[in-house]
Amino acid sequence: MTDLAPLLAPAAALLDQCRRAGLRVVTAESCTGGLIAAVLTEIPGSSDVVERGFVTYSNAAKSECLGVDPAVIARDGAVSEAVARLMAEGGLAHAHADRAVAVTGVAGPGGGTAAKPVGLVHLAVAVRGGATIHREIRLGPQTRSQIRLATVATALEMLSASLP
């Protein structure tokens, strides 16, 4: 089981920031499988900030739930900047929220290639009425849990940085 405890303080701080700004959040997750939403909703009172979460692990789910164009997935691969951006923008389009965070990556231990190694993750934060921010992280050969936890930490940091 993954230990979420180290992420709870940053999650609580993010929720407080959102409350002060009157903003709601949606998650669109692939490699984290709902961990971002799980961390946020572990905090009492999170329902006034967390609007919903999408776990779109398959390519079909990315297209069906978030509107990601299958041609983009075919061209760039599911683990790409383009798909992360479209996931975040699709999350925002399919929710009543002001910010969307999306993650797609290779958590391992298998599935990596030379071009897209284990530990490669693309994250995006879409801002309603604003720009979509992207970040690529390369976490290297860590355990699956370590990669997923580091991805959640980065997602929380990016969401926080997107707030006024």
C-alpha positions as CSV (number, residue, x, y, z in Angstrom):
1,M,0.0,0.0,0.0
2,T,1.2,3.5,-0.8
3,D,1.9,5.8,2.1
4,L,0.0,9.1,1.4
5,A,0.9,10.7,4.8
6,P,3.7,12.9,3.5
7,L,1.4,14.4,0.9
8,L,-1.4,15.3,3.3
9,A,0.0,18.7,4.5
10,P,0.6,20.0,0.9
11,A,-2.9,18.7,0.0
12,A,-4.4,20.5,2.9
13,A,-2.5,23.7,2.1
14,L,-3.7,23.5,-1.5
15,L,-7.3,23.0,-0.5
16,D,-7.0,26.1,1.8
17,Q,-5.6,28.1,-1.1
18,C,-8.5,27.0,-3.3
19,R,-11.1,27.9,-0.7
20,R,-9.6,31.4,-0.2
21,A,-9.7,31.9,-4.0
22,G,-13.2,30.3,-4.3
23,L,-11.9,27.8,-6.8
24,R,-12.8,24.1,-7.6
25,V,-10.5,21.4,-8.9
26,V,-10.9,18.3,-11.1
27,T,-8.3,15.6,-11.6
28,A,-7.7,13.6,-14.8
29,E,-5.3,10.7,-13.9
30,S,-3.7,7.9,-15.7
31,C,-0.5,6.5,-14.1
32,T,-1.5,7.7,-10.6
33,G,-4.8,5.8,-10.9
34,G,-6.8,8.3,-8.7
35,L,-4.1,9.0,-6.1
36,I,-4.3,12.8,-6.6
37,A,-8.0,12.7,-5.9
38,A,-7.4,10.3,-3.0
39,V,-4.9,12.6,-1.3
40,L,-7.1,15.6,-1.7
41,T,-10.3,13.8,-0.5
42,E,-8.4,12.4,2.5
43,I,-8.7,15.9,4.0
44,P,-11.9,16.6,5.8
45,G,-14.0,19.3,4.0
46,S,-12.4,18.7,0.6
47,S,-15.8,18.4,-1.0
48,D,-16.0,22.2,-1.3
49,V,-13.0,22.2,-3.5
50,V,-12.7,18.8,-5.3
51,E,-15.4,18.8,-7.9
52,R,-14.7,15.3,-9.5
53,G,-11.9,13.0,-10.6
54,F,-11.4,11.0,-13.8
55,V,-9.3,7.9,-13.8
56,T,-8.6,7.4,-17.5
57,Y,-6.1,4.6,-17.5
58,S,-6.8,3.3,-21.0
59,N,-6.5,5.2,-24.2
60,A,-10.2,4.6,-24.9
61,A,-11.1,6.2,-21.5
62,K,-8.9,9.2,-22.3
63,S,-11.0,9.7,-25.5
64,E,-14.4,8.8,-24.1
65,C,-14.3,10.6,-20.8
66,L,-12.0,13.6,-21.6
67,G,-12.4,14.0,-25.3
68,V,-8.7,13.3,-26.1
69,D,-8.5,12.9,-29.9
70,P,-7.4,9.3,-30.6
71,A,-5.3,10.6,-33.5
72,V,-3.2,12.5,-31.1
73,I,-2.7,9.4,-28.9
74,A,-1.8,7.4,-32.1
75,R,0.6,10.2,-33.2
76,D,2.3,11.1,-29.9
77,G,1.5,8.2,-27.6
78,A,-0.5,8.3,-24.4
79,V,2.6,9.4,-22.5
80,S,3.2,12.8,-24.1
81,E,2.9,16.5,-23.6
82,A,0.1,16.7,-26.1
83,V,-2.0,14.1,-24.4
84,A,-1.4,15.5,-20.9
85,R,-2.5,19.0,-22.1
86,L,-5.6,17.5,-23.8
87,M,-6.5,15.5,-20.7
88,A,-6.3,18.6,-18.4
89,E,-8.3,20.7,-20.9
90,G,-10.9,17.8,-21.3
91,G,-11.2,17.5,-17.5
92,L,-12.0,21.2,-17.3
93,A,-14.5,20.9,-20.2
94,H,-16.3,18.0,-18.5
95,A,-16.5,19.4,-15.0
96,H,-17.7,22.4,-13.0
97,A,-14.2,23.4,-11.9
98,D,-11.7,26.2,-12.3
99,R,-8.5,24.1,-12.4
100,A,-7.8,20.7,-13.8
101,V,-4.6,18.6,-13.2
102,A,-3.8,15.7,-15.5
103,V,-1.0,13.1,-15.4
104,T,0.1,10.4,-17.8
105,G,3.3,8.5,-17.5
106,V,5.2,5.2,-17.2
107,A,5.1,4.0,-13.6
108,G,6.8,0.7,-14.3
109,P,8.4,-1.6,-13.5
110,G,7.7,-2.5,-17.1
111,G,6.4,-0.7,-20.1
112,G,9.3,1.7,-20.6
113,T,11.2,2.2,-23.8
114,A,14.4,4.1,-24.7
115,A,12.3,7.1,-25.8
116,K,9.8,6.8,-22.9
117,P,11.6,5.2,-20.0
118,V,10.1,4.1,-16.7
119,G,9.7,7.3,-14.6
120,L,8.8,9.6,-17.4
121,V,5.6,11.5,-16.5
122,H,3.8,14.4,-18.3
123,L,1.7,16.7,-16.1
124,A,-0.6,19.5,-17.1
125,V,-2.7,22.0,-15.3
126,A,-5.5,23.7,-17.2
127,V,-6.8,27.1,-16.0
128,R,-10.4,28.0,-16.9
129,G,-10.1,31.2,-19.0
130,G,-6.3,30.9,-19.0
131,A,-3.3,28.9,-20.2
132,T,-2.5,25.2,-19.8
133,I,0.8,24.6,-18.1
134,H,2.9,21.5,-18.8
135,R,5.8,19.9,-17.0
136,E,7.8,16.8,-17.9
137,I,9.5,14.9,-15.1
138,R,11.9,12.0,-15.4
139,L,12.1,10.2,-12.1
140,G,14.4,7.4,-13.2
141,P,14.4,3.8,-12.1
142,Q,12.4,4.1,-8.9
143,T,9.7,1.8,-7.6
144,R,6.2,2.1,-9.0
145,S,5.0,3.5,-5.7
146,Q,7.8,6.1,-5.6
147,I,7.1,7.2,-9.1
148,R,3.4,7.6,-8.4
149,L,3.9,9.5,-5.1
150,A,6.4,11.8,-6.7
151,T,3.9,12.5,-9.5
152,V,1.2,13.3,-6.9
153,A,3.6,15.7,-5.1
154,T,4.4,17.4,-8.4
155,A,0.7,17.7,-9.4
156,L,-0.1,19.3,-6.0
157,E,2.8,21.8,-6.5
158,M,1.7,22.7,-10.0
159,L,-1.9,23.2,-8.9
160,S,-0.8,25.4,-6.1
161,A,1.4,27.4,-8.4
162,S,-1.6,28.0,-10.7
163,L,-3.6,29.7,-8.0
164,P,-3.8,33.5,-7.4
